[in-house]
Amino acid sequence: MTFSHAVRQAARAARANILPGLFLQAILLVFLALYLTHEGTRHVLFQVADLKQESGFLFAFVIYVLSAALLPELLRIGIFQKGRITRKNIQNFLTAAPVWGLMGVLVDLFYRLQALWFGIGNDVGTILIKVAVDQFLFSPFVGNVFVIGYFAWRDAGFRFPALRKIFNRDFFPERIFPVQVAGWCIWIPGVSVVYFMPPELQVPVAALIQAFWVLVFSVVNRPRLDS
């Protein structure tokens, strides 16, 4: 794949997600306003934070399974399959749950490392540094490689010889780059909100954004959900 083709593919992915991205950003602004001004919202969030503190990495594993593995299948069943559960839904969930759960643990560990590296302040400078490391290092070279590589391997039937074909020289321009460009429209403002929050709330808020993104993406991009 040529670089120009990869750029065109990324541009198409970004254009396809502009409207859902703007909608999600509006939701983020409402959420942030509620957090800053509404005592009830803060009370609920800090109850979640207490649960996260008590359960540690297990909380991150479970909440990412719910928001990124279970929710898409529930949407597929409820909206597009009219409540009919198929073997494919169960298979999708069982094969998606482990990787998303591990991704939750990986995100939790990464947020903890960010706090050690750059502190726990929510000033503009600290947030910008954390967002840059998150979106231009961790996301393209760790998070997306892990998730996209896994699902490509799943689609190939978990055959080990397929790994050589998946992780070839076209892996980054063909698979990672378009997803990353589209994701920046969502996750740059998203992780800005995440890093504004206290450390104990960062994983719950990231999972909440993930859940909202799944909802918006699934409804707006039905052909992708059905594939």
HUHU-V665543 format. One record per residue. N is the residue number from 1. RES is the residue in one letter. SS is DSSP state (~ for helix, > for strand, _ for the rest). PSI is psi in whole degrees, 0 to 359 (none if undefined). OMEGA is omega as a letter, one per 40 degrees, with the letter a starting at -180 (* if undefined). Layout:
[[N RES SS PSI OMEGA] [N RES SS PSI OMEGA]]
This chain:
[[1 M _ 131 i] [2 T _ 160 i] [3 F ~ 319 a] [4 S ~ 323 i] [5 H ~ 320 i] [6 A ~ 321 i] [7 V ~ 317 i] [8 R ~ 319 i] [9 Q ~ 318 i] [10 A ~ 321 i] [11 A ~ 319 i] [12 R ~ 318 i] [13 A ~ 319 i] [14 A ~ 315 a] [15 R ~ 322 a] [16 A ~ 339 a] [17 N _ 10 a] [18 I ~ 308 a] [19 L ~ 310 i] [20 P ~ 328 i] [21 G ~ 316 i] [22 L ~ 321 i] [23 F ~ 316 i] [24 L ~ 322 i] [25 Q ~ 325 i] [26 A ~ 320 i] [27 I ~ 319 i] [28 L ~ 320 i] [29 L ~ 318 i] [30 V ~ 315 i] [31 F ~ 314 a] [32 L ~ 320 i] [33 A ~ 319 i] [34 L ~ 319 i] [35 Y ~ 320 a] [36 L ~ 332 a] [37 T ~ 343 a] [38 H _ 116 a] [39 E ~ 322 a] [40 G ~ 319 i] [41 T ~ 315 i] [42 R ~ 322 a] [43 H ~ 314 i] [44 V ~ 315 a] [45 L ~ 321 a] [46 F ~ 340 i] [47 Q ~ 319 i] [48 V ~ 320 i] [49 A ~ 321 i] [50 D ~ 318 i] [51 L ~ 320 i] [52 K ~ 319 i] [53 Q ~ 323 a] [54 E ~ 323 a] [55 S ~ 349 i] [56 G _ 227 a] [57 F ~ 335 i] [58 L ~ 322 i] [59 F ~ 314 a] [60 A ~ 318 i] [61 F ~ 309 a] [62 V ~ 316 a] [63 I ~ 329 i] [64 Y ~ 326 i] [65 V ~ 316 a] [66 L ~ 316 a] [67 S ~ 330 a] [68 A ~ 341 a] [69 A ~ 312 a] [70 L ~ 315 a] [71 L ~ 315 i] [72 P ~ 322 i] [73 E ~ 323 i] [74 L ~ 321 i] [75 L ~ 315 a] [76 R ~ 317 a] [77 I ~ 312 a] [78 G ~ 322 a] [79 I ~ 315 a] [80 F ~ 341 i] [81 Q _ 7 i] [82 K _ 41 i] [83 G _ 1 a] [84 R _ 120 i] [85 I _ 133 i] [86 T _ 167 i] [87 R ~ 327 i] [88 K ~ 322 i] [89 N ~ 315 i] [90 I ~ 317 i] [91 Q ~ 317 i] [92 N ~ 314 a] [93 F ~ 314 a] [94 L ~ 327 i] [95 T ~ 339 i] [96 A ~ 328 a] [97 A ~ 313 a] [98 P ~ 317 a] [99 V ~ 323 i] [100 W ~ 324 i] [101 G ~ 315 i] [102 L ~ 326 i] [103 M ~ 321 i] [104 G ~ 317 i] [105 V ~ 318 i] [106 L ~ 318 i] [107 V ~ 316 i] [108 D ~ 314 i] [109 L ~ 319 a] [110 F ~ 318 i] [111 Y ~ 322 i] [112 R ~ 320 i] [113 L ~ 319 i] [114 Q ~ 320 i] [115 A ~ 322 i] [116 L ~ 319 a] [117 W ~ 316 a] [118 F ~ 1 a] [119 G _ 178 a] [120 I _ 14 i] [121 G _ 158 i] [122 N _ 30 i] [123 D _ 164 a] [124 V ~ 316 a] [125 G ~ 314 i] [126 T ~ 317 i] [127 I ~ 317 a] [128 L ~ 318 i] [129 I ~ 314 a] [130 K ~ 320 i] [131 V ~ 317 a] [132 A ~ 313 i] [133 V ~ 319 a] [134 D ~ 307 a] [135 Q ~ 340 a] [136 F ~ 354 i] [137 L ~ 297 a] [138 F ~ 311 a] [139 S ~ 307 a] [140 P ~ 328 a] [141 F ~ 350 i] [142 V ~ 295 a] [143 G ~ 306 a] [144 N ~ 325 i] [145 V ~ 316 a] [146 F ~ 308 a] [147 V ~ 310 a] [148 I ~ 319 i] [149 G ~ 319 a] [150 Y ~ 313 a] [151 F ~ 330 i] [152 A ~ 321 i] [153 W ~ 321 i] [154 R ~ 315 i] [155 D ~ 336 i] [156 A _ 11 i] [157 G _ 22 a] [158 F _ 34 i] [159 R _ 128 a] [160 F _ 323 i] [161 P _ 336 a] [162 A ~ 339 a] [163 L ~ 325 i] [164 R ~ 325 i] [165 K ~ 327 a] [166 I ~ 308 a] [167 F _ 63 i] [168 N _ 190 a] [169 R _ 343 i] [170 D _ 359 a] [171 F ~ 311 a] [172 F ~ 309 a] [173 P ~ 327 a] [174 E ~ 321 a] [175 R ~ 316 a] [176 I ~ 311 a] [177 F ~ 310 i] [178 P ~ 319 i] [179 V ~ 320 a] [180 Q ~ 316 i] [181 V ~ 314 i] [182 A ~ 320 a] [183 G ~ 328 i] [184 W ~ 326 i] [185 C ~ 332 a] [186 I ~ 312 a] [187 W ~ 341 i] [188 I ~ 308 i] [189 P ~ 328 a] [190 G ~ 309 a] [191 V ~ 340 i] [192 S ~ 318 i] [193 V ~ 318 i] [194 V ~ 311 a] [195 Y ~ 348 i] [196 F ~ 333 a] [197 M _ 159 i] [198 P _ 154 a] [199 P ~ 322 a] [200 E ~ 347 i] [201 L ~ 356 a] [202 Q ~ 314 i] [203 V ~ 314 i] [204 P ~ 319 a] [205 V ~ 321 i] [206 A ~ 319 i] [207 A ~ 325 i] [208 L ~ 317 i] [209 I ~ 318 i] [210 Q ~ 317 a] [211 A ~ 316 i] [212 F ~ 319 a] [213 W ~ 318 i] [214 V ~ 316 i] [215 L ~ 309 a] [216 V ~ 312 a] [217 F ~ 319 a] [218 S ~ 319 a] [219 V ~ 318 a] [220 V ~ 329 a] [221 N _ 57 a] [222 R ~ 318 a] [223 P ~ 324 i] [224 R ~ 320 a] [225 L ~ 325 a] [226 D ~ 345 a] [227 S _ none *]]
